[in-house]
Amino acid sequence: MDQKKIELMKELTDVEGVPGFEDRIYNVMKTRISSFSEKIETDNLGSLVGKVGNGQKKVLLAGHLDEVGFIISHITKDGFLKFRALGGWWGHVMLSQRVKVLTKKGDLTGVIGSKAPHVLKPEERKKVLEIDKMFIDIGAGNREEAESFGVQVGDPVAAVCPFEVLPNEKILLARNWDNRAGCYVALRVMEELKGKSLPNTLYSGATVQEEVGLRGAETLAHTINPDIAFATDVGVATDTPGMGGEEGKLSLGDGPILGFLDRSMVPHRKLRDFVVETAKAKNIPYQLELMSGGATDGGKFHLAHQGVPTMVISVPSRYIHSHVSLVHFDDLENAVKLLVHVISSLDTSTVDHIKGLS
C-alpha cells in the first residue's frame, strides 16, 4: 500500500476532536487542505473547506471532524470524574476502557471504572450500566488532587486507540473512523483534482459537531451555498456474526456505500441515479444502504437555502461509536475514485438538469 496514504490516515486518526473541541483535528485538516488549495473558507463554528476549480456551479464535499467522546460534568470529593456523553454511546462498550482527559495543563490518562465480576449481583449482570452511573479514574485521591492535575468541569475526554494496520494490511484500525474516514476521502479527492480542469468549483473539507446534531453541516451549507452537496461518512458494516439479515450485508472490501435512505434524508433522485450510473460506467464497486436510524450531515446540507441536491457516500466500518473501529483500504480508495469521477462530470448543464432547471 501507498505509505503516504497510510501516514495521512495515521495523522488524521491519532489526534483528538470530540464535538465542540475539534481544535486539534481542525489544525491537521487546515494544514493538509492548504497543500491542495490556496483558499480556505470557514463558518463561525469551525467547519472548513478548501477551494479547487473556478467553474460556475459550486459542489460541496465534506466529512465531519468530530468523533464521539465525553465531557467532564463533576469531580467527586474522592477525585473521581463524572461525565456526560458527546454523541451516541452504548454502555456495554465503555467500561474498563482507557480514555484521555484533555486539560489546559496537558492530557491525562484515565480509565472508565467497573466492578470486578466477583462482586456483581445477579441482577447487575443482566443490565447495561447507564452512563450517569459511570466514572473516570485518573488516580487522584481527592477532588483537590484531581484539580491540581488540571482537571476542570467542562474538559473534553477522548477514547484511546492508536491507528494500526492489521495483519491483513488492507484492514485498518482506529478509534475514530467515524468520521476521519470522511476527512480522508475529502482530502484525497482534493489531491486527485488539484490542478485539473474542473467544470465546477469544489469546496472540500469537513464540518464540526455532527455527532451532536449535524450543527456544522447547517452553518457550512449556508456559508458555501452549494448547487450540489456530498456528505462522506461511514456506514455500519453488517458482515460480522450476529449482524445482517434479509436485506443483505454491508461488507468491508465490497465498495463504498451509497445512502438511499436515513433518518435525516431521502437523497435527491436525479443525483442518486447520476452517481449510480457513474459507478456502473466506471466499474467501481458499491453497496446500497437504507437505514431507519442514524443521520448524516446530508440531512442539513439538503435543506440549506432553497434546497440542495445531496448524496451520502460512505465506507462500511465495524464497531463504530466505541473505542475501536475497522475499515478497508479499498473502500476508502473506491470512494475517492467514485467522487472524483462524479465531481469531474458535474458541468453546468448536468447540474441544471439535476436541479430541474433544464
N, C-alpha and C positions, 0 to 999 in steps of 0.2 A: 504493500500500500504506500501511497504518497506520504512521506514523513512530514512534509509541510502541512498537509491536511490534518494529520494526527496532532501535530503541535498546536494548530489552531483549535481543535476540539479540546485539548487539554487546557489551553489558555481560557477558553470560554467556560468550561465546566468547573475548574478549580477555584474560581472566585465566587464570593457570596453575593446575593442580591435578593433578599426577601421583599415582599411588597412594601413600598414606601421607603425602602432603604436600598435602592438599586445602584448606589454611587459607584461601587467597585466594578460591577459589570458594565455600567454606563461608560466608565473611563476606558475599559478594554474595547468596547464597541466603537467608541468615538475614535480611538487611535486606529483601529482596523478600517473603519469607514473612510477615514482621512487618506488612506493609501489608495483608495479607489475613486474618491470624489473630492473635488475642490470646494464643494459647498455642502455644509451640514445644516439641516433645519431641525428645529425642536419646537415642542409645545411647552407650556409653562409647568408641566408636571414632571418632565424628564424623558419623554419619548424622543427618539432621534432617528433621522433618516439622512442618507446621502443622496445626491442627485447625479444621475447618469443620463446623458442624451439631452436633446433640445427639441423634441417633437411637440406638436400641438397638444396632443392628449396626454393626460397625466395618469400614470399607473402607480399605485401604492402596493408595496410588498413589505410585510412586517411579521416578525415573530414577536415574542414578548420577553423582556429582560428578566422578569421576576420569577422566582421559584417559591414553592410553598415553604413556610417556616413558622416562626413563633415570635412573640413579643412578651417581655417580662412585665407582669402585672402586679407583683407583690414580692417582697422579701420577708420571709418569716423571721421571728425572733431567734430561731435556731440556725438561720443562714441558708435555708433552702429557698429556691426561686420558683414561684408560681408563674404560670404563663398562660397566654391565650394563643389560639391558632391564627395564623395568617394564611388563609387558603384552606382547602379541604383535606382533613386528615381522618384516619381511622385508627382508633386506639390500639388495635391489635399489632400495628406495625411500629409502634412508638416506644414501648417500654424497653429499658436496658440498652437504649441506643445512645451513641455519642452525639453531642451537639457542640456548637461553638457559639459562645456569647460574645457579641461584638460590642465592646465598651469603648469609651473615649480614651481609656488608658491602654487599651490593647485587647486582643482576643483571648478568651478564657475557654478552656475545655471543660465540659460538664457531661453528666450522664442523666438521662431521664430515669429516675429511680423506680425500682419494682420490688415486690415482695419475693422472697425465695419460695419455691413450691412447697417446701416443708411446712410453712405456716399458713398456707392458703386454706380457707374454709371451702367446703364443697360448693356452696352457692357462689363463692367468688370465682371459682374455676369456670363457671358457666357464663360469666358476664364479660363484656368488653368494658374495661375501665374508662370512665369518662375523663375527658381532658382536664376538667376543673378539679379533678382529684389527683392529678399528676403533679410532679415537681422535678426540678433540676437540681442535682447535687454538684456543686463546684468545690467541695471540700472545705467550705467555710464553717467555722464553729459557731458563729452567731451572725446577726444582722450587721453588726459593726464591722466584723471582719470581711463579710461579703462586700460591703460598701467600700472598704479600704482597697479591695481588689479592683474597684472601679465600676461595679455593677450599679445600675440605676433602673428604676421603673421606666419602661419605655424603650429599653435596649432591645435590639433585634437579636434573634437566635436562628442559626442555620444548622441544618443537618450536616453530618460529616461522612464523606465517602469520596476518596480521591479517584480521579479518572484512571481507568485501566483498560488495556487491550487484553481480552481473554484468550485462552489457548486457541480457539477458533478466531483468528485475527480479525475477522470481519464483525465480530460481536464485541460491542463497546460498552463498558460500564461507567456510569457516573450517577451521582445522586439527583441531578437536575436536568436530565434531557428534556424534561418539561420545564422551560422550553428553550434551553440552549441549543437544541436541535434546530428550532426555528431561526435562532440567531445565526447559526452556522449556515443554514440554507440561504438566508438573506444576504450574508456576506459573500458566499460563493457565487451567487447569481450576479452580484455586482462585479466580482472579479472576472467572470466569464464575459460580461457585456461591456466592460470598460474599454473605451477606445473604438468600439464598433458603432456602425451607423444604425442607430435605433429610429424607428418610425414614431416614437413617442418619447416622453420623459419619464424615467423610472425614479421613484423615490423609495429607497430600500433601507430597512433598518429594524427597529424594534420599539415596542411600547412598554409602558410601565403599568404596574398594578392590575394585570389581567386576572390574577388568581383571586382577587377580592372584588370583582365586579366589572371587569373589562373597561376600567376607567381611562387608562391611557389611550385605548383604541378610540374612544369617543373624542377626546381632545385632539389627537393626532389627525384623525379623519377630517375634523373641522378645520384644522390648520392647513392641511395639504389640499383639501377639496378635490379628491381624485375623480377621474372618469371611470376607472376600473380599480378594484382592490383585490388583493390576495392576502389571506392570513395563512401563515405557515406555522404549524404546531406539531404536536404528537397526538396519535390516537391510541386507544387501548388495544394492545395485542391480545388475541384470544387463542393463542396457539400453545398454551400450557395446560397441564392436567386440571380438569375441573372448569375450564373455560370453553366458550364456543357453544354452538347449538345449531338449530336447523338453518339459520340464516348464513352459515358459513363462517370460516375463520378469517381473522386478520393476522397474518403471519409475518414474522421477521424474515426479510430477504425476498419477499414476493412483490415488492414495489411500494411506492408512495400511496397514501390513502387519499381518495377524492371524497370529500364530505358531501353527501346527498341530503343529509338532514341532521340537525341537532336541536337542542332546546332553544337556541337563540336565533336560528336562521334556517330558512329553506333557500338554497342557493339560486341565483338568477339562472333561469332555464337556458337562455341562449349562451351565456358564458359557460355554464356547466357543459353543454353539448360541444362547445368550441374546444374546451380543454380535453374532453374525452376523445374527440376526433383527432386532435393533435397527438395525443398519446398513442392512438392506434396507428396514425400515419408514420410516426417516428419509431414505432416498435418499442415503446417504453412501457414496461410492466406497471400495472396499477391495481389497486384494490378499492372497493367501494364500502362506505360506512354510512349507515343510517342509525343514529344514536338518539335514544329517547331522553337521556340525561346528559348533562355536560354542555358547555358552551365554549365558544372561542371569540377572539377579537372580531371575527367576521360578523358577529351579532351586532356590534356597534358600527363597524365600517359601513355596512349596507344601509344604515339608517341616517347617515350624515346628509345634511342639506336636503336636496330633493330626492335622495336615494342613490346608491352606488352599486352597480352590479358587482357581486362579490363571490369569491370561491375560496374554500378552505382546502389547502393541500398540505397533508401531514405525513409523518412517518410513524409506523407502528412502534410502540415501546412497551416493554414489560415492566410491571411493578411501579408505575408512576405514583406520585404522591406518597412516597415512602423515602427511606434513606438510600435506596438503590434503584436503578433503572437500567435497562438494556435496550440498545438499538442496533441496527445492522448497517454497516458502512454502505452497502449497495443501495439501500433505501434512501439514504441521505443524498447520495450522488445522483440517483434517478430522479429525485425530487428537484434537484438543481437543474438537471438536464431538461426535464419537462417544463419548468418555469422559464428557462432560457428560450426554448422554442416558442412557448406561448407568448411571452412578452415581446419577442422579436417579430411576431406576426400581428401584433395589435396596432395596425396603422389606423389612420383617421377614419377611413370608410368602414373598416371592420368594427372599430369601437362604436361608430354611429349606428351600425346595424345592430350590434348587441344592445345598445341603449334604446333601440326602437326609433331612431331618428332618420332612418333611410329605408 
